[in-house]
Amino acid sequence: MLSTLEKVAPICLDASRMYRILSTQFDRLSAGSIYRALHDLWTAGLLVRTEGARRRAFYAIKPEALNDQSDTLRCQCGERLVFIEDLALREHLRSRAFGAGFAVDEGSIFTITTTCAKCR
């Protein structure tokens, strides 16, 4: 699963697409085992999870360098997730949020949801 997610990055996969990919390689594979394994990898901190259309969960490899200061750019479909580490941008967003009356603490992470070229 991890190598499959590495190959498709920055695309995120949901459990059904992961099952379709892996079922061609393994004879005894159930959709339930894919769901459990993705959830277990996510709770272990190896994956990041984002929500897509119809509240489907999409998963991607969590970059080693990902820390509390990493923000994300995600497509509204949930299938594309890009990690941003730009301190100047982060400080600008924090300043704008604070100016608009938002309480922004040190641990806050910004997620910018937009539309990728594929969905456009």
MMTF fields as JSON, N, C-alpha, C and O atoms, coordinates in Angstrom:
{
  "mmtfVersion": "1.0.0",
  "mmtfProducer": "UNKNOWN",
  "numBonds": 479,
  "numAtoms": 480,
  "numGroups": 120,
  "numChains": 1,
  "numModels": 1,
  "chainsPerModel": [1],
  "groupsPerChain": [120],
  "chainIdList": ["A"],
  "bondAtomList": [4, 2, 8, 6, 12, 10, 16, 14, 20, 18, 24, 22, 28, 26, 32, 30, 36, 34, 40, 38, 44, 42, 48, 46, 52, 50, 56, 54, 60, 58, 64, 62, 68, 66, 72, 70, 76, 74, 80, 78, 84, 82, 88, 86, 92, 90, 96, 94, 100, 98, 104, 102, 108, 106, 112, 110, 116, 114, 120, 118, 124, 122, 128, 126, 132, 130, 136, 134, 140, 138, 144, 142, 148, 146, 152, 150, 156, 154, 160, 158, 164, 162, 168, 166, 172, 170, 176, 174, 180, 178, 184, 182, 188, 186, 192, 190, 196, 194, 200, 198, 204, 202, 208, 206, 212, 210, 216, 214, 220, 218, 224, 222, 228, 226, 232, 230, 236, 234, 240, 238, 244, 242, 248, 246, 252, 250, 256, 254, 260, 258, 264, 262, 268, 266, 272, 270, 276, 274, 280, 278, 284, 282, 288, 286, 292, 290, 296, 294, 300, 298, 304, 302, 308, 306, 312, 310, 316, 314, 320, 318, 324, 322, 328, 326, 332, 330, 336, 334, 340, 338, 344, 342, 348, 346, 352, 350, 356, 354, 360, 358, 364, 362, 368, 366, 372, 370, 376, 374, 380, 378, 384, 382, 388, 386, 392, 390, 396, 394, 400, 398, 404, 402, 408, 406, 412, 410, 416, 414, 420, 418, 424, 422, 428, 426, 432, 430, 436, 434, 440, 438, 444, 442, 448, 446, 452, 450, 456, 454, 460, 458, 464, 462, 468, 466, 472, 470, 476, 474],
  "bondOrderList": [1, 1, 1, 1, 1, 1, 1, 1, 1, 1, 1, 1, 1, 1, 1, 1, 1, 1, 1, 1, 1, 1, 1, 1, 1, 1, 1, 1, 1, 1, 1, 1, 1, 1, 1, 1, 1, 1, 1, 1, 1, 1, 1, 1, 1, 1, 1, 1, 1, 1, 1, 1, 1, 1, 1, 1, 1, 1, 1, 1, 1, 1, 1, 1, 1, 1, 1, 1, 1, 1, 1, 1, 1, 1, 1, 1, 1, 1, 1, 1, 1, 1, 1, 1, 1, 1, 1, 1, 1, 1, 1, 1, 1, 1, 1, 1, 1, 1, 1, 1, 1, 1, 1, 1, 1, 1, 1, 1, 1, 1, 1, 1, 1, 1, 1, 1, 1, 1, 1],
  "groupList": [{"groupName": "MET", "atomNameList": ["N", "CA", "C", "O"], "elementList": ["N", "C", "C", "O"], "formalChargeList": [0, 0, 0, 0], "bondAtomList": [1, 0, 2, 1, 3, 2], "bondOrderList": [1, 1, 2], "singleLetterCode": "M", "chemCompType": "L-PEPTIDE LINKING"}, {"groupName": "LEU", "atomNameList": ["N", "CA", "C", "O"], "elementList": ["N", "C", "C", "O"], "formalChargeList": [0, 0, 0, 0], "bondAtomList": [1, 0, 2, 1, 3, 2], "bondOrderList": [1, 1, 2], "singleLetterCode": "L", "chemCompType": "L-PEPTIDE LINKING"}, {"groupName": "SER", "atomNameList": ["N", "CA", "C", "O"], "elementList": ["N", "C", "C", "O"], "formalChargeList": [0, 0, 0, 0], "bondAtomList": [1, 0, 2, 1, 3, 2], "bondOrderList": [1, 1, 2], "singleLetterCode": "S", "chemCompType": "L-PEPTIDE LINKING"}, {"groupName": "THR", "atomNameList": ["N", "CA", "C", "O"], "elementList": ["N", "C", "C", "O"], "formalChargeList": [0, 0, 0, 0], "bondAtomList": [1, 0, 2, 1, 3, 2], "bondOrderList": [1, 1, 2], "singleLetterCode": "T", "chemCompType": "L-PEPTIDE LINKING"}, {"groupName": "GLU", "atomNameList": ["N", "CA", "C", "O"], "elementList": ["N", "C", "C", "O"], "formalChargeList": [0, 0, 0, 0], "bondAtomList": [1, 0, 2, 1, 3, 2], "bondOrderList": [1, 1, 2], "singleLetterCode": "E", "chemCompType": "L-PEPTIDE LINKING"}, {"groupName": "LYS", "atomNameList": ["N", "CA", "C", "O"], "elementList": ["N", "C", "C", "O"], "formalChargeList": [0, 0, 0, 0], "bondAtomList": [1, 0, 2, 1, 3, 2], "bondOrderList": [1, 1, 2], "singleLetterCode": "K", "chemCompType": "L-PEPTIDE LINKING"}, {"groupName": "VAL", "atomNameList": ["N", "CA", "C", "O"], "elementList": ["N", "C", "C", "O"], "formalChargeList": [0, 0, 0, 0], "bondAtomList": [1, 0, 2, 1, 3, 2], "bondOrderList": [1, 1, 2], "singleLetterCode": "V", "chemCompType": "L-PEPTIDE LINKING"}, {"groupName": "ALA", "atomNameList": ["N", "CA", "C", "O"], "elementList": ["N", "C", "C", "O"], "formalChargeList": [0, 0, 0, 0], "bondAtomList": [1, 0, 2, 1, 3, 2], "bondOrderList": [1, 1, 2], "singleLetterCode": "A", "chemCompType": "L-PEPTIDE LINKING"}, {"groupName": "PRO", "atomNameList": ["N", "CA", "C", "O"], "elementList": ["N", "C", "C", "O"], "formalChargeList": [0, 0, 0, 0], "bondAtomList": [1, 0, 2, 1, 3, 2], "bondOrderList": [1, 1, 2], "singleLetterCode": "P", "chemCompType": "L-PEPTIDE LINKING"}, {"groupName": "ILE", "atomNameList": ["N", "CA", "C", "O"], "elementList": ["N", "C", "C", "O"], "formalChargeList": [0, 0, 0, 0], "bondAtomList": [1, 0, 2, 1, 3, 2], "bondOrderList": [1, 1, 2], "singleLetterCode": "I", "chemCompType": "L-PEPTIDE LINKING"}, {"groupName": "CYS", "atomNameList": ["N", "CA", "C", "O"], "elementList": ["N", "C", "C", "O"], "formalChargeList": [0, 0, 0, 0], "bondAtomList": [1, 0, 2, 1, 3, 2], "bondOrderList": [1, 1, 2], "singleLetterCode": "C", "chemCompType": "L-PEPTIDE LINKING"}, {"groupName": "ASP", "atomNameList": ["N", "CA", "C", "O"], "elementList": ["N", "C", "C", "O"], "formalChargeList": [0, 0, 0, 0], "bondAtomList": [1, 0, 2, 1, 3, 2], "bondOrderList": [1, 1, 2], "singleLetterCode": "D", "chemCompType": "L-PEPTIDE LINKING"}, {"groupName": "ARG", "atomNameList": ["N", "CA", "C", "O"], "elementList": ["N", "C", "C", "O"], "formalChargeList": [0, 0, 0, 0], "bondAtomList": [1, 0, 2, 1, 3, 2], "bondOrderList": [1, 1, 2], "singleLetterCode": "R", "chemCompType": "L-PEPTIDE LINKING"}, {"groupName": "TYR", "atomNameList": ["N", "CA", "C", "O"], "elementList": ["N", "C", "C", "O"], "formalChargeList": [0, 0, 0, 0], "bondAtomList": [1, 0, 2, 1, 3, 2], "bondOrderList": [1, 1, 2], "singleLetterCode": "Y", "chemCompType": "L-PEPTIDE LINKING"}, {"groupName": "GLN", "atomNameList": ["N", "CA", "C", "O"], "elementList": ["N", "C", "C", "O"], "formalChargeList": [0, 0, 0, 0], "bondAtomList": [1, 0, 2, 1, 3, 2], "bondOrderList": [1, 1, 2], "singleLetterCode": "Q", "chemCompType": "L-PEPTIDE LINKING"}, {"groupName": "PHE", "atomNameList": ["N", "CA", "C", "O"], "elementList": ["N", "C", "C", "O"], "formalChargeList": [0, 0, 0, 0], "bondAtomList": [1, 0, 2, 1, 3, 2], "bondOrderList": [1, 1, 2], "singleLetterCode": "F", "chemCompType": "L-PEPTIDE LINKING"}, {"groupName": "GLY", "atomNameList": ["N", "CA", "C", "O"], "elementList": ["N", "C", "C", "O"], "formalChargeList": [0, 0, 0, 0], "bondAtomList": [1, 0, 2, 1, 3, 2], "bondOrderList": [1, 1, 2], "singleLetterCode": "G", "chemCompType": "PEPTIDE LINKING"}, {"groupName": "HIS", "atomNameList": ["N", "CA", "C", "O"], "elementList": ["N", "C", "C", "O"], "formalChargeList": [0, 0, 0, 0], "bondAtomList": [1, 0, 2, 1, 3, 2], "bondOrderList": [1, 1, 2], "singleLetterCode": "H", "chemCompType": "L-PEPTIDE LINKING"}, {"groupName": "TRP", "atomNameList": ["N", "CA", "C", "O"], "elementList": ["N", "C", "C", "O"], "formalChargeList": [0, 0, 0, 0], "bondAtomList": [1, 0, 2, 1, 3, 2], "bondOrderList": [1, 1, 2], "singleLetterCode": "W", "chemCompType": "L-PEPTIDE LINKING"}, {"groupName": "ASN", "atomNameList": ["N", "CA", "C", "O"], "elementList": ["N", "C", "C", "O"], "formalChargeList": [0, 0, 0, 0], "bondAtomList": [1, 0, 2, 1, 3, 2], "bondOrderList": [1, 1, 2], "singleLetterCode": "N", "chemCompType": "L-PEPTIDE LINKING"}],
  "groupTypeList": [0, 1, 2, 3, 1, 4, 5, 6, 7, 8, 9, 10, 1, 11, 7, 2, 12, 0, 13, 12, 9, 1, 2, 3, 14, 15, 11, 12, 1, 2, 7, 16, 2, 9, 13, 12, 7, 1, 17, 11, 1, 18, 3, 7, 16, 1, 1, 6, 12, 3, 4, 16, 7, 12, 12, 12, 7, 15, 13, 7, 9, 5, 8, 4, 7, 1, 19, 11, 14, 2, 11, 3, 1, 12, 10, 14, 10, 16, 4, 12, 1, 6, 15, 9, 4, 11, 1, 7, 1, 12, 4, 17, 1, 12, 2, 12, 7, 15, 16, 7, 16, 15, 7, 6, 11, 4, 16, 2, 9, 15, 3, 9, 3, 3, 3, 10, 7, 5, 10, 12],
  "groupIdList": [1, 2, 3, 4, 5, 6, 7, 8, 9, 10, 11, 12, 13, 14, 15, 16, 17, 18, 19, 20, 21, 22, 23, 24, 25, 26, 27, 28, 29, 30, 31, 32, 33, 34, 35, 36, 37, 38, 39, 40, 41, 42, 43, 44, 45, 46, 47, 48, 49, 50, 51, 52, 53, 54, 55, 56, 57, 58, 59, 60, 61, 62, 63, 64, 65, 66, 67, 68, 69, 70, 71, 72, 73, 74, 75, 76, 77, 78, 79, 80, 81, 82, 83, 84, 85, 86, 87, 88, 89, 90, 91, 92, 93, 94, 95, 96, 97, 98, 99, 100, 101, 102, 103, 104, 105, 106, 107, 108, 109, 110, 111, 112, 113, 114, 115, 116, 117, 118, 119, 120],
  "secStructList": [7, 2, 2, 2, 2, 2, 2, 2, 6, 6, 5, 7, 3, 3, 2, 2, 2, 2, 2, 2, 2, 2, 2, 6, 6, 7, 1, 1, 7, 7, 2, 2, 2, 2, 2, 2, 2, 2, 2, 2, 2, 2, 2, 6, 6, 1, 3, 3, 3, 3, 3, 7, 4, 4, 4, 7, 3, 3, 3, 3, 3, 7, 7, 6, 6, 7, 7, 6, 6, 7, 3, 3, 3, 3, 3, 6, 6, 1, 1, 5, 3, 3, 3, 3, 7, 7, 2, 2, 2, 2, 2, 2, 2, 2, 2, 2, 2, 2, 2, 6, 6, 7, 7, 7, 7, 6, 6, 7, 7, 7, 3, 3, 3, 3, 7, 7, 6, 6, 6, 7],
  "xCoordList": [0.816, 0.0, 0.869, 0.611, 1.885, 2.742, 3.451, 3.542, 3.949, 4.636, 3.661, 4.032, 2.438, 1.421, 1.135, 1.035, 1.004, 0.751, 1.945, 1.769, 3.157, 4.346, 4.37, 4.742, 3.973, 4.006, 3.014, 3.291, 1.858, 0.815, 0.847, 0.081, 1.727, 1.784, 1.96, 2.71, 1.326, 0.543, -0.934, -1.75, -1.273, -2.643, -2.928, -2.083, -4.109, -4.558, -5.489, -6.216, -5.464, -6.324, -7.344, -7.046, -8.546, -9.516, -9.407, -8.69, -10.109, -9.972, -10.419, -9.808, -11.459, -11.936, -10.938, -10.729, -10.326, -9.325, -8.076, -7.472, -7.685, -6.546, -6.844, -5.97, -8.064, -8.45, -8.349, -7.834, -8.83, -8.767, -7.321, -7.018, -6.438, -5.022, -4.382, -3.72, -4.573, -3.888, -4.502, -3.805, -5.784, -6.423, -5.87, -6.01, -5.247, -4.623, -3.297, -2.799, -2.728, -1.439, -1.56, -0.662, -2.666, -2.837, -4.156, -5.198, -4.102, -5.301, -6.271, -7.477, -5.752, -6.61, -6.585, -5.87, -7.371, -7.426, -8.883, -9.627, -9.289, -10.676, -10.707, -9.742, -11.827, -11.991, -11.907, -11.363, -12.434, -12.386, -10.973, -10.678, -10.093, -8.706, -8.016, -7.147, -8.395, -7.85, -8.302, -7.489, -9.598, -10.119, -9.403, -8.98, -9.269, -8.614, -7.155, -6.676, -6.447, -5.019, -4.805, -3.908, -5.604, -5.474, -5.742, -5.013, -6.78, -7.095, -5.965, -5.588, -5.432, -4.334, -3.079, -2.408, -2.759, -1.595, -1.799, -0.852, -3.025, -3.338, -3.218, -2.613, -3.789, -3.703, -2.269, -1.918, -1.442, -0.031, 0.794, 1.969, 0.185, 0.878, 1.678, 2.469, 1.496, 2.232, 1.526, 2.15, 0.227, -0.563, -1.273, -1.496, -1.623, -2.532, -3.847, -3.882, -4.916, -6.245, -6.945, -6.882, -7.614, -8.405, -9.772, -9.945, -10.718, -12.077, -12.389, -12.057, -13.03, -13.392, -14.891, -15.639, -15.32, -16.732, -17.468, -16.93, -18.67, -19.525, -18.856, -19.088, -18.006, -17.35, -16.45, -16.198, -15.968, -15.028, -13.678, -13.238, -13.022, -11.685, -10.647, -10.695, -9.707, -8.59, -7.307, -7.201, -6.328, -5.088, -3.875, -3.881, -2.832, -1.546, -0.452, -0.691, 0.748, 1.905, 2.174, 2.162, 2.414, 2.78, 4.269, 5.09, 4.626, 6.047, 6.819, 6.291, 8.054, 8.886, 9.072, 9.114, 9.182, 9.435, 8.165, 8.23, 7.009, 5.759, 5.771, 6.002, 5.523, 5.492, 4.298, 3.435, 4.256, 3.136, 3.086, 2.084, 4.135, 4.182, 3.839, 3.963, 3.414, 3.089, 1.611, 0.747, 1.342, -0.024, -0.29, 0.634, -1.533, -1.85, -2.691, -3.455, -2.516, -3.329, -4.032, -3.376, -5.362, -6.097, -7.191, -7.8, -7.423, -8.515, -9.817, -9.83, -10.894, -12.182, -12.644, -13.465, -12.133, -12.516, -11.839, -12.286, -10.755, -10.039, -8.92, -8.168, -8.798, -7.819, -6.431, -5.512, -6.262, -4.948, -4.639, -5.445, -3.446, -3.027, -1.555, -0.717, -1.244, 0.128, 0.475, -0.294, 1.631, 2.071, 2.912, 3.775, 2.656, 3.327, 4.103, 3.561, 5.374, 6.174, 6.767, 7.919, 5.959, 6.346, 6.032, 4.88, 7.048, 6.84, 6.277, 5.472, 6.688, 6.172, 4.674, 3.898, 4.274, 2.857, 2.075, 0.999, 2.61, 1.941, 1.734, 0.654, 2.756, 2.652, 1.633, 0.89, 1.596, 0.6, -0.818, -1.709, -1.027, -2.348, -2.751, -3.903, -1.798, -2.08, -2.477, -3.414, -1.769, -2.063, -3.456, -4.219, -3.776, -5.105, -6.208, -7.256, -5.975, -6.973, -7.2, -8.341, -6.12, -6.216, -6.955, -7.801, -6.626, -7.274, -8.762, -9.522, -9.183, -10.593, -11.323, -12.494, -10.614, -11.265, -11.188, -11.921, -10.324, -10.154, -9.096, -8.08, -9.338, -8.345, -7.42, -7.827, -6.198, -5.236, -4.167, -3.387, -4.139, -3.114, -1.881, -1.877, -0.858, 0.412, 0.281, 0.999, -0.616, -0.743, -1.654, -1.809, -2.255, -3.191, -2.485, -1.372, -3.153, -2.655, -3.682, -4.881, -3.213, -4.107, -4.244, -3.256, -5.479, -5.762, -6.518, -7.601, -5.936, -6.571, -7.212, -6.523, -8.526, -9.26, -9.584, -10.136, -9.233, -9.427, -9.8, -10.21, -9.667, -9.983, -8.73, -8.122, -8.346, -7.177, -7.531, -8.703, -6.517, -6.726, -7.553, -8.34, -7.392, -8.158, -9.662, -10.488, -9.997, -11.416, -12.031, -13.243, -11.181, -11.682, -12.258, -12.742],
  "yCoordList": [-1.188, 0.0, 1.264, 2.208, 1.265, 2.438, 2.709, 3.858, 1.665, 1.878, 2.343, 3.134, 1.87, 2.315, 3.797, 4.545, 4.227, 5.634, 6.512, 7.644, 5.981, 6.737, 6.938, 8.007, 5.91, 5.979, 6.982, 7.608, 7.142, 8.001, 9.432, 10.279, 9.714, 11.051, 12.121, 11.882, 13.272, 13.795, 13.408, 14.012, 12.417, 11.931, 11.155, 10.397, 11.35, 10.593, 9.483, 9.652, 8.367, 7.239, 6.967, 7.088, 6.6, 6.115, 4.593, 3.994, 3.98, 2.536, 1.735, 0.715, 2.174, 1.397, 1.435, 0.425, 2.585, 2.657, 1.866, 1.214, 1.92, 1.128, -0.368, -1.133, -0.767, -2.176, -2.578, -3.651, -1.734, -2.051, -2.204, -3.083, -1.363, -1.439, -2.705, -3.438, -2.967, -4.086, -5.446, -6.459, -5.491, -6.782, -7.441, -8.652, -6.668, -7.256, -7.94, -8.765, -7.594, -8.145, -9.281, -10.115, -9.31, -10.296, -11.032, -10.416, -12.365, -13.172, -13.066, -12.918, -13.143, -13.163, -11.811, -11.603, -10.924, -9.579, -9.161, -9.298, -8.653, -8.208, -6.697, -6.079, -6.123, -4.674, -4.28, -3.225, -5.106, -4.822, -4.736, -3.909, -5.588, -5.543, -4.256, -3.743, -3.733, -2.473, -1.332, -0.505, -1.289, -0.248, -0.279, 0.76, -1.473, -1.603, -1.185, -0.473, -1.618, -1.303, 0.204, 0.776, 0.847, 2.291, 3.029, 3.953, 2.619, 3.254, 3.037, 3.966, 1.831, 1.532, 2.342, 2.842, 2.472, 3.263, 4.74, 5.44, 5.206, 6.59, 6.831, 7.817, 5.939, 6.133, 5.978, 6.538, 5.229, 5.089, 6.312, 6.41, 7.247, 8.467, 8.366, 9.261, 7.296, 7.132, 7.757, 8.03, 7.98, 8.552, 9.81, 10.006, 10.655, 11.762, 11.427, 10.734, 11.929, 11.643, 12.957, 13.904, 12.994, 14.155, 13.658, 12.489, 14.556, 14.177, 14.686, 15.818, 13.841, 14.211, 14.26, 14.406, 14.139, 14.161, 13.043, 11.954, 13.323, 12.368, 11.834, 10.695, 12.688, 12.396, 11.159, 10.534, 10.808, 9.689, 10.101, 11.234, 9.175, 9.434, 9.077, 8.003, 9.991, 9.783, 9.817, 10.556, 9.013, 8.876, 9.162, 8.921, 9.686, 9.928, 9.654, 9.677, 9.396, 9.206, 10.505, 11.581, 10.411, 11.589, 11.836, 10.997, 12.973, 13.26, 13.283, 13.709, 12.828, 12.816, 14.208, 14.394, 15.178, 16.553, 17.253, 18.381, 16.587, 17.218, 17.469, 16.559, 18.703, 19.05, 19.945, 20.127, 20.497, 21.352, 22.648, 23.361, 22.968, 24.204, 23.983, 24.908, 22.788, 22.492, 22.747, 22.279, 23.483, 23.736, 22.897, 22.296, 22.851, 22.016, 22.779, 23.686, 22.375, 22.824, 21.568, 20.606, 21.564, 20.353, 20.674, 21.744, 19.703, 19.834, 19.474, 18.62, 20.116, 19.841, 18.4, 17.905, 17.72, 16.323, 15.398, 14.27, 15.875, 15.078, 14.233, 13.61, 14.201, 13.309, 13.907, 13.215, 15.167, 15.793, 16.632, 17.452, 16.402, 17.071, 17.434, 16.572, 18.716, 19.204, 19.892, 20.71, 19.557, 20.136, 21.368, 21.367, 22.417, 23.698, 24.032, 24.001, 24.349, 24.828, 26.165, 26.255, 27.199, 28.553, 29.449, 29.827, 29.78, 30.546, 31.939, 32.438, 32.572, 33.904, 33.832, 34.672, 32.825, 32.645, 32.348, 32.904, 31.483, 31.122, 32.359, 32.553, 33.184, 34.386, 35.355, 35.998, 35.463, 36.321, 35.804, 36.59, 34.505, 33.928, 34.126, 34.446, 33.934, 34.14, 35.591, 35.853, 36.532, 37.945, 38.29, 39.006, 37.777, 38.03, 37.41, 38.022, 36.182, 35.51, 36.288, 36.499, 36.709, 37.472, 38.795, 39.201, 39.454, 40.713, 40.564, 41.52, 39.37, 39.107, 38.573, 38.2, 38.541, 38.136, 36.656, 36.178, 35.924, 34.512, 34.348, 35.044, 33.435, 33.114, 32.053, 30.908, 32.428, 31.523, 31.193, 32.057, 29.925, 29.541, 29.011, 28.882, 28.711, 28.266, 26.967, 26.771, 26.08, 24.787, 24.785, 23.758, 25.927, 25.967, 25.676, 26.14, 24.906, 24.559, 25.036, 24.818, 25.684, 26.172, 25.134, 24.565, 24.897, 24.057, 24.916, 25.425, 25.066, 25.854, 24.87, 24.074, 24.927, 24.033, 24.778, 25.878, 24.166, 24.782, 23.687, 22.599, 23.951, 22.971, 22.726, 23.671, 21.463, 21.147, 21.201, 21.244, 21.197, 21.294, 20.146, 20.327, 18.96, 17.779, 17.969, 17.594, 18.55, 18.745, 19.939, 20.004, 20.874, 22.072, 21.689, 22.549],
  "zCoordList": [0.0, 0.0, 0.0, -0.748, 0.838, 0.92, -0.406, -0.836, -1.049, -2.329, -3.408, -4.275, -3.364, -4.318, -4.12, -5.093, -2.87, -2.587, -2.977, -3.428, -2.8, -3.215, -4.724, -5.208, -5.463, -6.931, -7.505, -8.528, -6.855, -7.412, -6.871, -7.331, -5.898, -5.288, -6.358, -7.305, -6.271, -5.163, -5.194, -4.498, -5.986, -6.023, -4.737, -4.261, -4.189, -3.02, -3.497, -4.476, -2.811, -3.183, -2.092, -0.903, -2.506, -1.53, -1.485, -2.287, -0.56, -0.356, -1.58, -1.901, -2.258, -3.411, -4.565, -5.238, -4.795, -5.87, -5.493, -6.346, -4.218, -3.747, -3.939, -4.346, -3.649, -3.833, -5.307, -5.623, -6.192, -7.627, -8.09, -8.897, -7.59, -7.977, -7.425, -8.16, -6.14, -5.496, -5.805, -5.746, -6.132, -6.408, -7.661, -7.832, -8.539, -9.725, -9.374, -10.14, -8.212, -7.797, -6.783, -6.669, -6.051, -4.988, -5.154, -5.379, -5.041, -5.234, -4.058, -4.256, -2.854, -1.673, -0.975, 0.005, -1.499, -0.952, -0.878, -1.849, 0.274, 0.405, 0.558, 1.008, 0.175, 0.315, 1.787, 2.113, 2.666, 4.096, 4.625, 5.488, 4.113, 4.579, 4.132, 4.836, 2.972, 2.489, 3.399, 3.813, 3.709, 4.595, 5.95, 6.456, 6.533, 7.848, 7.787, 8.67, 6.758, 6.65, 6.461, 7.081, 5.627, 5.439, 6.747, 7.108, 7.445, 8.722, 9.733, 10.447, 9.795, 10.727, 10.394, 11.297, 9.11, 8.698, 9.013, 9.372, 8.879, 9.21, 10.711, 11.13, 11.529, 12.977, 13.48, 14.519, 12.76, 13.133, 12.724, 13.077, 11.982, 11.603, 10.32, 10.022, 9.546, 8.298, 7.097, 6.071, 7.234, 6.149, 6.621, 7.816, 5.669, 5.935, 5.254, 4.238, 5.83, 5.296, 5.005, 5.789, 3.862, 3.486, 3.029, 2.683, 3.037, 2.665, 1.276, 0.924, 0.492, -0.865, -1.041, -0.074, -2.27, -2.61, -1.874, -1.674, -1.488, -0.756, 0.498, 0.902, 1.123, 2.398, 2.348, 3.378, 1.158, 1.036, 1.582, 1.39, 2.266, 2.808, 1.756, 1.157, 1.537, 0.63, 1.439, 2.418, 1.028, 1.785, 0.908, -0.299, 1.559, 0.903, 1.925, 3.133, 1.424, 2.296, 3.044, 2.447, 4.329, 5.113, 4.916, 5.286, 4.339, 4.113, 5.439, 6.467, 5.399, 6.607, 7.167, 8.383, 6.292, 6.722, 7.218, 7.705, 7.095, 7.496, 8.992, 9.788, 9.359, 10.775, 11.045, 10.185, 12.236, 12.618, 11.832, 11.889, 11.106, 10.339, 8.864, 8.062, 8.499, 7.106, 6.849, 7.59, 5.806, 5.381, 4.135, 3.585, 3.689, 2.537, 1.519, 1.847, 0.299, -0.816, -1.297, -1.694, -1.267, -1.643, -2.633, -2.605, -3.517, -4.48, -3.771, -2.885, -4.155, -3.533, -3.735, -2.961, -4.759, -4.984, -3.976, -3.77, -3.343, -2.352, -2.929, -2.179, -4.229, -4.857, -5.018, -5.457, -4.675, -4.849, -3.619, -3.18, -3.074, -1.85, -1.981, -2.245, -1.795, -1.899, -0.582, -0.08, -0.031, 1.23, 0.963, 0.085, 1.727, 1.545, 2.815, 3.92, 2.635, 3.756, 3.364, 2.941, 3.511, 3.145, 4.34, 4.555, 5.103, 6.326, 6.059, 6.845, 4.962, 4.637, 4.322, 4.778, 3.542, 3.233, 4.509, 4.727, 5.336, 6.586, 7.464, 8.022, 7.584, 8.411, 7.825, 8.566, 6.487, 5.826, 6.11, 6.432, 5.993, 6.262, 7.722, 8.016, 8.633, 10.061, 10.32, 11.074, 9.7, 9.882, 9.348, 9.997, 8.164, 7.576, 8.409, 8.614, 8.896, 9.729, 11.022, 11.434, 11.655, 12.897, 12.648, 13.444, 11.541, 11.193, 10.923, 11.076, 10.522, 10.246, 11.48, 11.408, 12.615, 13.852, 14.173, 15.038, 13.5, 13.8, 14.883, 14.881, 15.797, 16.824, 16.242, 16.046, 15.971, 15.349, 16.379, 16.78, 16.805, 17.776, 17.053, 15.828, 17.804, 17.219, 16.433, 15.452, 16.839, 16.177, 14.96, 14.299, 14.661, 13.542, 12.226, 11.978, 11.4, 10.078, 9.065, 9.237, 8.015, 6.981, 5.88, 5.417, 5.471, 4.328, 3.332, 3.621, 2.17, 1.116, 0.152, -0.486, 0.048, -0.836, -2.118, -2.093, -3.232, -4.535, -5.537, -5.133, -6.795, -7.835, -8.673, -9.175, -8.824, -9.625, -11.121, -11.494, -11.941, -13.389, -13.916, -14.846, -13.339, -13.792, -13.549, -14.381, -12.411, -12.065, -12.781, -12.988, -13.15, -13.812, -15.137, -15.872]
}
